[in-house]
Amino acid sequence: MDTFIQLTLNGLTLGSVYALIALGYTLVYGILKLLNFAHGDVFMVGTFIGFGMLQLLGGADDPAVPIWLLLTLITLAAMIGCAGLGVAIERFAYRPLRSAPRIAPLISALGVSFFLTYSMQLLFGAEIRDYNVFSLDNGALFLKGFNIGAVRVPLLRIIIMASALVLMIVLWLLVNRTRTGKAMRATSYDREAAAMMGIDIDRVIVFAFVLGSALAGAAGVMFAMRAPASVTIGFVAGLKGFTAAVIGGIGSIPGAAAGGLMLGFAESYTQGYVSTRWSDLAVFTILIMFMLFRPQGLFGRADIRKV
């Protein structure tokens, strides 16, 4: 039973990160019907921005601010930096191709992905960056927390899961309860009709990139607090975030969250009960099964084609 609880906690933590990445795919696809394959590399850039901010604030061994403020500042820095990067990507890589054949933005997305990966490698090298959060406040993020039976739930896991939940709730409220959110939903249904109603389509699309990229930045910091990061993590993380979005129903915000958690549980349980070597196989087997038997995903709706 203790093993199951531990693996469930691992799945919740990992699934929270995947859910935040998946939400970025969902926001952009819901409006532009574009698969932003550079999104995983925006996530990777977020880990580096967070690491840079951590060093500016004195590092984990001797931070210049209290631990709660330190974590807040590095997360905000990553979110703001990635939001700006998302705006630049939309403006220079996708907007000129908005009326082009659908293969053109896809190729552009792959080009941006490679550009970001190798640019970061040239600028910062291929070394692994470790946030070394165990050193913060003499290991408080790991030593503090509570127990479920014999299983320890460290403060770091609580922070990651709670932060992801808060961000997802804020996003849902923003999309469903604000005027900008209504404009986003109108644009996703019919871009031309929304423009005729006076909605600024360009502004809505940029806002979607800002939100999605900011969430990827937050996910990058959360991931890097658990494990070391390098310039190569963007591809696999982006692929799994995309898989989560597809499983949940790409274009659906609750679906992206559910897909991320489902993926996190699948990976965690496979690692714990089978082998770490089989975890990726299990994840992508789930993707294949959904594509075969429920291509619209858990919360998605099948496309209606007029004949």
C-alpha positions in Angstrom: 0.0 0.0 0.0 2.8 2.4 0.8 4.3 1.8 -2.6 1.0 2.6 -4.3 0.7 5.9 -2.3 4.3 6.9 -3.2 3.7 6.1 -6.9 0.4 8.1 -6.8 2.2 11.1 -5.3 4.9 10.8 -8.0 2.2 10.6 -10.7 0.4 13.7 -9.3 3.6 15.7 -9.3 4.7 14.7 -12.7 1.2 14.9 -14.1 0.8 18.5 -12.8 3.9 19.4 -14.9 2.6 17.6 -18.0 -0.8 19.3 -17.5 0.7 22.8 -17.6 2.6 21.9 -20.8 -0.5 20.4 -22.4 -2.5 23.5 -21.6 -0.1 25.5 -23.8 -0.8 23.2 -26.8 -4.5 23.3 -26.1 -4.7 27.1 -26.0 -2.9 27.6 -29.3 -4.6 24.7 -31.1 -8.0 25.8 -29.9 -7.6 29.2 -31.6 -5.2 28.6 -34.5 -5.6 24.9 -35.1 -1.8 24.9 -35.0 0.4 22.3 -33.3 3.1 24.5 -31.7 5.9 22.0 -31.6 8.3 24.7 -30.3 6.3 24.7 -27.1 8.5 22.0 -25.4 11.5 24.2 -26.1 9.8 27.2 -24.5 9.4 24.9 -21.4 13.2 24.2 -21.6 14.0 28.0 -21.8 11.8 28.4 -18.7 14.1 26.1 -16.7 17.1 28.1 -17.7 15.5 31.5 -16.9 14.5 30.1 -13.5 18.1 28.9 -12.9 19.5 32.3 -14.0 17.2 34.1 -11.6 18.1 31.7 -8.8 21.8 32.5 -9.3 21.1 36.3 -9.4 19.4 35.9 -6.0 22.4 34.3 -4.4 21.9 30.6 -5.4 20.4 27.8 -3.3 23.2 27.7 -0.8 23.0 31.4 0.3 19.8 33.1 -1.1 19.4 36.8 -0.6 15.7 36.6 0.1 13.4 34.2 2.1 12.7 30.9 0.5 9.0 31.6 -0.3 10.0 34.8 -2.1 12.8 33.1 -3.9 10.5 30.4 -5.3 7.9 33.0 -6.3 10.5 35.3 -8.0 12.1 32.5 -10.1 8.7 31.2 -11.2 7.5 34.7 -12.1 10.8 35.4 -14.0 10.4 32.2 -16.0 6.7 32.9 -16.7 7.4 36.5 -17.9 10.4 35.5 -19.9 8.6 32.6 -21.6 5.6 34.8 -22.3 7.8 37.3 -24.1 9.4 34.4 -26.1 5.9 33.2 -27.0 5.0 36.6 -28.3 8.2 36.7 -30.5 7.5 33.2 -31.8 4.0 34.1 -32.8 5.0 37.4 -34.4 7.9 36.2 -36.5 7.4 32.5 -37.1 3.6 31.9 -37.2 1.8 35.2 -38.1 3.3 35.5 -41.6 2.2 32.0 -42.4 -1.3 32.3 -41.0 -2.9 32.0 -44.5 -0.3 29.6 -45.9 -1.0 25.8 -46.4 -1.1 24.0 -43.0 2.2 22.2 -43.6 4.1 25.6 -43.6 3.4 26.6 -40.0 4.2 23.0 -38.9 7.6 23.2 -40.6 8.1 26.6 -39.1 7.3 25.2 -35.6 9.9 22.5 -36.0 12.4 25.1 -37.2 11.8 27.3 -34.2 12.2 24.2 -31.9 15.6 23.4 -33.4 16.6 27.1 -33.3 15.8 27.4 -29.6 17.5 24.2 -28.7 20.8 24.9 -30.4 20.8 28.6 -29.6 20.6 27.7 -25.9 23.3 25.1 -26.3 25.6 27.7 -28.0 24.9 30.3 -25.4 25.0 28.2 -22.2 26.6 24.9 -23.2 25.2 21.4 -22.9 25.9 21.1 -19.1 23.2 20.0 -16.8 21.8 22.7 -14.5 20.8 21.7 -11.0 18.7 24.0 -8.9 20.0 22.2 -5.8 16.9 23.0 -3.9 17.9 20.6 -1.2 20.3 23.3 0.0 17.5 25.8 0.5 16.9 26.5 4.2 18.9 23.4 5.2 16.6 21.1 3.2 13.3 22.5 4.4 11.6 21.7 1.1 12.3 18.0 1.7 12.3 17.7 5.5 9.0 19.6 6.1 5.7 18.2 5.1 3.4 15.4 6.4 3.1 11.7 6.4 0.5 9.4 4.8 1.1 6.2 6.6 4.8 5.4 6.2 5.1 7.7 3.1 6.5 11.1 3.5 5.0 14.0 1.5 7.7 16.7 1.3 6.9 20.3 1.1 8.3 20.5 -2.4 5.7 18.2 -3.8 2.9 20.1 -2.0 4.2 23.4 -3.5 4.4 21.9 -7.1 0.9 20.3 -7.0 -0.7 23.3 -5.3 0.9 25.8 -7.7 -0.1 23.8 -10.7 -3.7 23.6 -9.4 -3.9 27.3 -8.8 -2.6 28.1 -12.2 -5.1 25.8 -13.9 -8.0 27.3 -11.9 -6.9 30.8 -12.8 -6.6 29.9 -16.4 -10.1 28.3 -16.4 -11.6 31.4 -14.7 -9.8 33.7 -17.2 -11.1 31.8 -20.2 -14.6 31.3 -18.9 -15.3 34.4 -16.8 -13.6 37.3 -18.5 -14.2 39.3 -21.6 -10.9 38.3 -23.1 -11.7 34.7 -22.4 -15.0 35.1 -24.2 -13.2 36.6 -27.2 -10.8 33.6 -27.2 -13.7 31.2 -27.2 -15.4 33.1 -30.0 -12.3 33.1 -32.1 -11.8 29.4 -31.5 -15.3 28.7 -32.8 -15.2 30.9 -35.9 -12.3 33.3 -36.5 -13.9 35.1 -39.4 -17.2 35.6 -37.6 -15.3 36.9 -34.5 -13.5 39.4 -36.6 -16.8 40.6 -38.1 -18.1 41.1 -34.6 -15.2 43.5 -33.8 -12.9 41.2 -32.0 -9.2 41.9 -32.5 -8.0 38.5 -33.7 -4.3 39.3 -33.6 -4.6 40.4 -30.0 -6.5 37.3 -29.0 -3.9 35.0 -30.7 -1.0 36.8 -29.0 -2.8 36.5 -25.6 -3.2 32.7 -26.2 0.6 32.5 -26.8 1.3 34.6 -23.8 -0.8 32.3 -21.5 0.5 29.1 -23.0 4.1 30.1 -22.9 3.8 31.5 -19.3 2.4 28.1 -18.2 5.3 26.3 -19.9 7.7 28.6 -18.0 6.1 27.7 -14.7 6.2 24.0 -15.6 9.9 24.3 -16.4 10.7 25.7 -13.0 8.6 23.0 -11.3 10.3 20.3 -13.3 13.8 21.6 -12.6 13.1 21.8 -8.9 12.6 18.0 -9.0 15.4 17.0 -11.4 18.4 18.5 -13.2 17.7 20.1 -16.6 19.6 20.5 -19.8 18.9 21.9 -23.3 17.7 18.5 -24.5 14.7 18.2 -22.1 12.4 20.2 -24.3 11.8 17.6 -26.9 10.6 14.8 -24.7 8.7 17.0 -22.3 7.0 18.7 -25.2 6.1 15.4 -26.8 4.6 14.2 -23.6 2.7 17.4 -23.1 1.3 17.1 -26.6 0.4 13.5 -25.8 -1.5 14.6 -22.7 -3.3 17.3 -24.7 -4.4 14.7 -27.3 -5.5 12.2 -24.7 -7.6 14.8 -22.9 -9.0 16.2 -26.1 -6.9 18.9 -27.7 -8.6 22.2 -27.5 -10.2 21.3 -24.1 -8.7 22.9 -21.0 -10.2 20.4 -18.5 -9.1 17.7 -21.0 -5.5 18.9 -20.9 -5.4 18.8 -17.1 -7.0 15.3 -17.1 -4.6 14.1 -19.8 -1.6 15.4 -18.0 -2.6 13.6 -14.8 -3.4 10.4 -16.6 0.0 10.5 -18.3 1.7 11.1 -15.0 0.0 8.2 -13.3 0.7 5.9 -16.2 4.4 6.8 -16.2 4.7 6.5 -12.4 2.9 3.2 -12.0 4.9 1.7 -14.9 8.2 2.8 -13.4 7.2 1.4 -10.0 5.5 -1.9 -10.9 7.2 -2.8 -14.2 10.4 -1.0 -15.1 11.7 2.5 -15.8 12.6 1.3 -19.2 9.0 0.6 -20.1 7.5 3.9 -18.9 7.8 5.8 -22.2 6.4 2.8 -24.1 3.4 2.7 -21.8 2.8 6.4 -22.3 2.9 6.3 -26.1 0.9 3.0 -26.2 -1.9 5.0 -24.5 -1.6 7.6 -27.1 -1.9 5.0 -29.9 -4.9 3.4 -28.3 -6.7 6.8 -28.0 -5.9 7.6 -31.6 -7.4 4.3 -32.7 -10.5 4.1 -30.5 -11.2 7.7 -29.3 -9.3 10.2 -31.5 -11.2 13.2 -30.0 -9.8 12.4 -26.5 -11.5 12.3 -23.2 -13.2 15.7 -23.3 -13.0 16.5 -27.0 -15.8 16.3 -29.5 -15.6 14.5 -32.8 -15.3 16.9 -35.8 -18.5 17.4 -37.7 -17.9 17.4 -41.5 -20.3 19.0 -43.8 -21.1 17.0 -47.0 
